[in-house]
């Protein structure tokens, strides 16, 4: 089972490397920003972490589109310099943002499709979540 997981992770990395992903917004993103699967347990589904920082209305994240396999656990952390509300469309999940304090949402990506994540008050697009 471990060899299958390792082979699957390697194929995912190879496939995503040449997919023509859009360049990251605002440079290389904050330290720890990720759209790639994080280490997970030996037999569980993958865990994908997404970190975004919003400063002066500008979003910084490692990727503008985050691709995840169906069934993956997605952990989204957003830190902003202004009060706002993060919303992940399609999953209808929201979380309040308090200036300077990270807010984290964890969900199972069980609905296939492409879903926009945005800030309600400012209207800033944070990223797109592609499940499939």
GROMACS elastic network, one bead per residue, 0.5 to 0.9 nm:
[ bonds ]
;  ai    aj funct       b0    kb
    1     4     6  0.51747   500
    1     5     6  0.63905   500
    1     6     6  0.87569   500
    1    42     6  0.84077   500
    1    43     6  0.73330   500
    2     5     6  0.51244   500
    2     6     6  0.61619   500
    2     7     6  0.85337   500
    2    42     6  0.67135   500
    2    43     6  0.74369   500
    3     6     6  0.50900   500
    3     7     6  0.59724   500
    3     8     6  0.83963   500
    4     7     6  0.51151   500
    4     8     6  0.59765   500
    4     9     6  0.85307   500
    5     8     6  0.50591   500
    5     9     6  0.61067   500
    5    10     6  0.85910   500
    5    42     6  0.82227   500
    5    43     6  0.80158   500
    6     9     6  0.51356   500
    6    10     6  0.61931   500
    6    11     6  0.86807   500
    7    10     6  0.50928   500
    7    11     6  0.62017   500
    7    12     6  0.86004   500
    8    11     6  0.51524   500
    8    12     6  0.61437   500
    8    13     6  0.86718   500
    9    12     6  0.50720   500
    9    13     6  0.62382   500
    9    14     6  0.86584   500
    9    37     6  0.83874   500
   10    13     6  0.51879   500
   10    14     6  0.62080   500
   10    15     6  0.85763   500
   11    14     6  0.50666   500
   11    15     6  0.59732   500
   11    16     6  0.84823   500
   12    15     6  0.51410   500
   12    16     6  0.60729   500
   12    17     6  0.85132   500
   13    16     6  0.52565   500
   13    17     6  0.60815   500
   13    36     6  0.83804   500
   14    17     6  0.52472   500
   14    18     6  0.71180   500
   15    18     6  0.60187   500
   15    19     6  0.65666   500
   16    19     6  0.51456   500
   16    20     6  0.80565   500
   16    21     6  0.77213   500
   16    67     6  0.85956   500
   17    20     6  0.76647   500
   17    21     6  0.80665   500
   18    21     6  0.77685   500
   20    23     6  0.86226   500
   21    24     6  0.86120   500
   21    63     6  0.77333   500
   21    64     6  0.80241   500
   21    65     6  0.73609   500
   22    25     6  0.85750   500
   22    63     6  0.71999   500
   22    64     6  0.65388   500
   22    65     6  0.75994   500
   23    27     6  0.83796   500
   23    28     6  0.89645   500
   23    62     6  0.84898   500
   23    63     6  0.70573   500
   23    64     6  0.76059   500
   24    27     6  0.60795   500
   24    28     6  0.63013   500
   24    29     6  0.70509   500
   24    60     6  0.76636   500
   24    61     6  0.65244   500
   24    62     6  0.53115   500
   24    63     6  0.50242   500
   24    64     6  0.63232   500
   25    28     6  0.75436   500
   25    29     6  0.72268   500
   25    58     6  0.85913   500
   25    59     6  0.69079   500
   25    60     6  0.55555   500
   25    61     6  0.63261   500
   25    62     6  0.72991   500
   25    63     6  0.72785   500
   25    64     6  0.70806   500
   26    29     6  0.64795   500
   26    58     6  0.76207   500
   26    59     6  0.71061   500
   26    60     6  0.53649   500
   26    61     6  0.76926   500
   27    30     6  0.87300   500
   27    60     6  0.75419   500
   27    61     6  0.86262   500
   27    62     6  0.84314   500
   28    31     6  0.84528   500
   28    33     6  0.85509   500
   28    60     6  0.80918   500
   28    61     6  0.77700   500
   28    62     6  0.63972   500
   29    32     6  0.81826   500
   29    33     6  0.60035   500
   29    34     6  0.86067   500
   29    51     6  0.87703   500
   29    52     6  0.78809   500
   29    53     6  0.81656   500
   29    59     6  0.89665   500
   29    60     6  0.51813   500
   29    62     6  0.51616   500
   29    63     6  0.85268   500
   30    33     6  0.54488   500
   30    51     6  0.79133   500
   30    52     6  0.75328   500
   30    53     6  0.71229   500
   30    60     6  0.68155   500
   30    61     6  0.68828   500
   30    62     6  0.77104   500
   31    34     6  0.87679   500
   31    51     6  0.89716   500
   32    50     6  0.88730   500
   32    51     6  0.71230   500
   32    62     6  0.87686   500
   33    49     6  0.79663   500
   33    50     6  0.63078   500
   33    52     6  0.67102   500
   33    53     6  0.88841   500
   33    60     6  0.85756   500
   33    61     6  0.59722   500
   33    62     6  0.53088   500
   33    63     6  0.85697   500
   34    37     6  0.80349   500
   34    38     6  0.84578   500
   34    48     6  0.79940   500
   34    49     6  0.59019   500
   34    50     6  0.50923   500
   34    51     6  0.60206   500
   34    52     6  0.87050   500
   34    61     6  0.73861   500
   34    62     6  0.53798   500
   34    63     6  0.73847   500
   34    66     6  0.88824   500
   35    38     6  0.87935   500
   35    48     6  0.65921   500
   35    49     6  0.60644   500
   35    50     6  0.51917   500
   35    51     6  0.78150   500
   35    61     6  0.83456   500
   35    62     6  0.62429   500
   35    63     6  0.60318   500
   35    64     6  0.88025   500
   35    65     6  0.80226   500
   35    66     6  0.53549   500
   35    67     6  0.75528   500
   35    68     6  0.87008   500
   36    47     6  0.87586   500
   36    48     6  0.59323   500
   36    49     6  0.68836   500
   36    50     6  0.79301   500
   36    66     6  0.76262   500
   36    67     6  0.80824   500
   36    68     6  0.82900   500
   37    40     6  0.82362   500
   37    46     6  0.62946   500
   37    47     6  0.55696   500
   37    49     6  0.66377   500
   37    68     6  0.79488   500
   37    74     6  0.89281   500
   38    46     6  0.72190   500
   38    47     6  0.55303   500
   38    48     6  0.54754   500
   38    49     6  0.64527   500
   39    46     6  0.75230   500
   39    47     6  0.69851   500
   39    48     6  0.85781   500
   40    43     6  0.81806   500
   40    44     6  0.68908   500
   40    45     6  0.74099   500
   40    46     6  0.58138   500
   40    47     6  0.59913   500
   41    44     6  0.54776   500
   41    45     6  0.78810   500
   41    46     6  0.80626   500
   41    47     6  0.89873   500
   42    45     6  0.88546   500
   44    47     6  0.87574   500
   45    69     6  0.89291   500
   45    71     6  0.67587   500
   45    72     6  0.55288   500
   45    73     6  0.70978   500
   46    68     6  0.85988   500
   46    69     6  0.80306   500
   46    71     6  0.81011   500
   46    72     6  0.51405   500
   46    73     6  0.63388   500
   46    74     6  0.85509   500
   47    68     6  0.89234   500
   47    72     6  0.57970   500
   47    74     6  0.58116   500
   47    75     6  0.73603   500
   48    66     6  0.88799   500
   48    68     6  0.72133   500
   48    72     6  0.70548   500
   48    73     6  0.61924   500
   48    75     6  0.61646   500
   48    76     6  0.84021   500
   49    73     6  0.85137   500
   49    74     6  0.58961   500
   49    76     6  0.59184   500
   49    77     6  0.78249   500
   50    61     6  0.76997   500
   50    62     6  0.79321   500
   50    63     6  0.86092   500
   50    66     6  0.79561   500
   50    74     6  0.75159   500
   50    75     6  0.61913   500
   50    77     6  0.62464   500
   50    78     6  0.83424   500
   51    60     6  0.85275   500
   51    61     6  0.61720   500
   51    62     6  0.75973   500
   51    75     6  0.84061   500
   51    76     6  0.59325   500
   51    78     6  0.59263   500
   51    79     6  0.82203   500
   52    59     6  0.67439   500
   52    60     6  0.55852   500
   52    62     6  0.77952   500
   52    76     6  0.79329   500
   52    77     6  0.63274   500
   52    79     6  0.64404   500
   52    80     6  0.84066   500
   52   126     6  0.72049   500
   52   127     6  0.87239   500
   53    58     6  0.81552   500
   53    59     6  0.58058   500
   53    60     6  0.52006   500
   53    61     6  0.66906   500
   53    77     6  0.84842   500
   53    78     6  0.57317   500
   53    80     6  0.57083   500
   53    81     6  0.84047   500
   53   102     6  0.87924   500
   53   126     6  0.88878   500
   54    57     6  0.59875   500
   54    58     6  0.54258   500
   54    60     6  0.62837   500
   54    61     6  0.89001   500
   54    78     6  0.76037   500
   54    79     6  0.62356   500
   54    81     6  0.64015   500
   54    82     6  0.82228   500
   54   124     6  0.89258   500
   54   126     6  0.85147   500
   55    58     6  0.53496   500
   55    59     6  0.67108   500
   55    60     6  0.81368   500
   55    79     6  0.85952   500
   55    80     6  0.60207   500
   55    81     6  0.54714   500
   55    82     6  0.79549   500
   56    59     6  0.85030   500
   56    80     6  0.86249   500
   56    81     6  0.70687   500
   56    82     6  0.82038   500
   57    80     6  0.86718   500
   57    81     6  0.85189   500
   57    82     6  0.86331   500
   57   122     6  0.72073   500
   57   124     6  0.70262   500
   58   124     6  0.77150   500
   59    80     6  0.88438   500
   59   124     6  0.73974   500
   59   125     6  0.76446   500
   59   126     6  0.61311   500
   59   127     6  0.89233   500
   60    63     6  0.86642   500
   60   126     6  0.79937   500
   61    64     6  0.69930   500
   61   126     6  0.76167   500
   61   127     6  0.78153   500
   62    66     6  0.89769   500
   63    66     6  0.62156   500
   63   127     6  0.70960   500
   63   128     6  0.87214   500
   64   125     6  0.88507   500
   64   126     6  0.72375   500
   64   128     6  0.61266   500
   64   129     6  0.86432   500
   65   114     6  0.88425   500
   65   127     6  0.55831   500
   65   129     6  0.58992   500
   65   130     6  0.68379   500
   66   127     6  0.72135   500
   66   128     6  0.61163   500
   66   130     6  0.59262   500
   66   131     6  0.84701   500
   67   114     6  0.88745   500
   67   128     6  0.84334   500
   67   129     6  0.61515   500
   67   131     6  0.60862   500
   67   132     6  0.77329   500
   68    71     6  0.84063   500
   68    72     6  0.64889   500
   68    73     6  0.87582   500
   68    74     6  0.81730   500
   68   109     6  0.76494   500
   68   129     6  0.74937   500
   68   130     6  0.61617   500
   68   131     6  0.51351   500
   68   132     6  0.65918   500
   69    72     6  0.56766   500
   69   109     6  0.76348   500
   69   110     6  0.87139   500
   69   112     6  0.87039   500
   69   130     6  0.83669   500
   69   131     6  0.57021   500
   69   132     6  0.51484   500
   70    73     6  0.89004   500
   70   108     6  0.82863   500
   70   109     6  0.56275   500
   70   110     6  0.52916   500
   70   111     6  0.69936   500
   70   112     6  0.65003   500
   70   131     6  0.55331   500
   70   132     6  0.50477   500
   71   108     6  0.58945   500
   71   109     6  0.51532   500
   71   111     6  0.82735   500
   71   131     6  0.85603   500
   71   132     6  0.88302   500
   72   107     6  0.84184   500
   72   108     6  0.57656   500
   72   109     6  0.54257   500
   72   110     6  0.74497   500
   72   131     6  0.86614   500
   73   106     6  0.69888   500
   73   107     6  0.56905   500
   73   109     6  0.61390   500
   73   110     6  0.89148   500
   74   105     6  0.80414   500
   74   106     6  0.56146   500
   74   107     6  0.53697   500
   74   108     6  0.61251   500
   74   109     6  0.66330   500
   75   104     6  0.68568   500
   75   105     6  0.56969   500
   75   107     6  0.66172   500
   75   108     6  0.88922   500
   76   103     6  0.81160   500
   76   104     6  0.54758   500
   76   105     6  0.51474   500
   76   106     6  0.63358   500
   76   107     6  0.86021   500
   77   102     6  0.62486   500
   77   103     6  0.54801   500
   77   105     6  0.64906   500
   77   106     6  0.87891   500
   78    86     6  0.79322   500
   78    97     6  0.75860   500
   78   101     6  0.84702   500
   78   102     6  0.55478   500
   78   103     6  0.54194   500
   78   104     6  0.65620   500
   78   105     6  0.87460   500
   79    82     6  0.89615   500
   79    97     6  0.70548   500
   79    98     6  0.79243   500
   79    99     6  0.73310   500
   79   100     6  0.61594   500
   79   101     6  0.58584   500
   79   103     6  0.63577   500
   79   104     6  0.89253   500
   80    83     6  0.72136   500
   80    84     6  0.78861   500
   80    97     6  0.66615   500
   80    98     6  0.70958   500
   80    99     6  0.54452   500
   80   100     6  0.58230   500
   80   101     6  0.72577   500
   80   102     6  0.75078   500
   80   103     6  0.89953   500
   81    97     6  0.87910   500
   81    98     6  0.77424   500
   81   100     6  0.54181   500
   81   101     6  0.84256   500
   82    97     6  0.74881   500
   82    98     6  0.66653   500
   82   100     6  0.76717   500
   83    96     6  0.75337   500
   83    97     6  0.52931   500
   83    99     6  0.53762   500
   83   100     6  0.89962   500
   83   121     6  0.84956   500
   84    95     6  0.87310   500
   84    96     6  0.61638   500
   84    97     6  0.50472   500
   84    98     6  0.70650   500
   84    99     6  0.83423   500
   84   119     6  0.64174   500
   84   120     6  0.65900   500
   84   121     6  0.56661   500
   84   122     6  0.73046   500
   85    94     6  0.67330   500
   85    95     6  0.57251   500
   85    97     6  0.55067   500
   85    98     6  0.87753   500
   85   118     6  0.83135   500
   85   119     6  0.54472   500
   85   120     6  0.53820   500
   85   121     6  0.66705   500
   85   122     6  0.88480   500
   86    93     6  0.82630   500
   86    94     6  0.54566   500
   86    95     6  0.53097   500
   86    96     6  0.63398   500
   86    97     6  0.69065   500
   86   117     6  0.71547   500
   86   118     6  0.58087   500
   86   120     6  0.63425   500
   86   121     6  0.88625   500
   86   126     6  0.85824   500
   87    91     6  0.88088   500
   87    92     6  0.69228   500
   87    93     6  0.57894   500
   87    95     6  0.67616   500
   87    96     6  0.89678   500
   87   116     6  0.82804   500
   87   117     6  0.56311   500
   87   118     6  0.54741   500
   87   119     6  0.61380   500
   87   120     6  0.68171   500
   88    91     6  0.60205   500
   88    92     6  0.58374   500
   88    93     6  0.53509   500
   88    94     6  0.64164   500
   88   115     6  0.68604   500
   88   116     6  0.60867   500
   88   118     6  0.66499   500
   88   119     6  0.89283   500
   88   128     6  0.87632   500
   88   129     6  0.84869   500
   89    92     6  0.52257   500
   89    93     6  0.71087   500
   89    94     6  0.88005   500
   89   115     6  0.55506   500
   89   116     6  0.55206   500
   89   117     6  0.61439   500
   89   118     6  0.80840   500
   90    93     6  0.81576   500
   90   111     6  0.82689   500
   90   113     6  0.86747   500
   90   114     6  0.84481   500
   90   115     6  0.59096   500
   90   116     6  0.79221   500
   91    94     6  0.89747   500
   91   107     6  0.89527   500
   91   109     6  0.86347   500
   91   111     6  0.79801   500
   91   115     6  0.80345   500
   93   105     6  0.82936   500
   93   107     6  0.88694   500
   94   105     6  0.82186   500
   95   103     6  0.71136   500
   95   104     6  0.78479   500
   95   105     6  0.72533   500
   96   103     6  0.72842   500
   97   100     6  0.84996   500
   97   101     6  0.72689   500
   97   102     6  0.74560   500
   97   103     6  0.61726   500
   98   101     6  0.55845   500
   98   102     6  0.76969   500
   98   103     6  0.78163   500
   99   102     6  0.83740   500
  107   110     6  0.88217   500
  108   111     6  0.86654   500
  109   112     6  0.76032   500
  109   131     6  0.64741   500
  109   132     6  0.88090   500
  110   131     6  0.76168   500
  110   132     6  0.86863   500
  111   131     6  0.67774   500
  111   132     6  0.80077   500
  112   130     6  0.73702   500
  113   129     6  0.80149   500
  113   130     6  0.57172   500
  113   131     6  0.52524   500
  113   132     6  0.64821   500
  114   128     6  0.64653   500
  114   129     6  0.55419   500
  114   131     6  0.63207   500
  114   132     6  0.86631   500
  115   127     6  0.85947   500
  115   128     6  0.54405   500
  115   129     6  0.50528   500
  115   130     6  0.63996   500
  115   131     6  0.82214   500
  116   125     6  0.73207   500
  116   126     6  0.77931   500
  116   127     6  0.62699   500
  116   129     6  0.63781   500
  116   130     6  0.88829   500
  117   124     6  0.88463   500
  117   125     6  0.61593   500
  117   126     6  0.54220   500
  117   127     6  0.53649   500
  117   128     6  0.57854   500
  117   129     6  0.72938   500
  118   122     6  0.86358   500
  118   123     6  0.63220   500
  118   124     6  0.55947   500
  118   126     6  0.50327   500
  118   127     6  0.71522   500
  118   128     6  0.87373   500
  119   122     6  0.58379   500
  119   123     6  0.51358   500
  119   124     6  0.52744   500
  119   125     6  0.65111   500
  119   126     6  0.70885   500
  120   123     6  0.51456   500
  120   124     6  0.75436   500
  121   124     6  0.81836   500
  122   125     6  0.89572   500
  125   128     6  0.82093   500
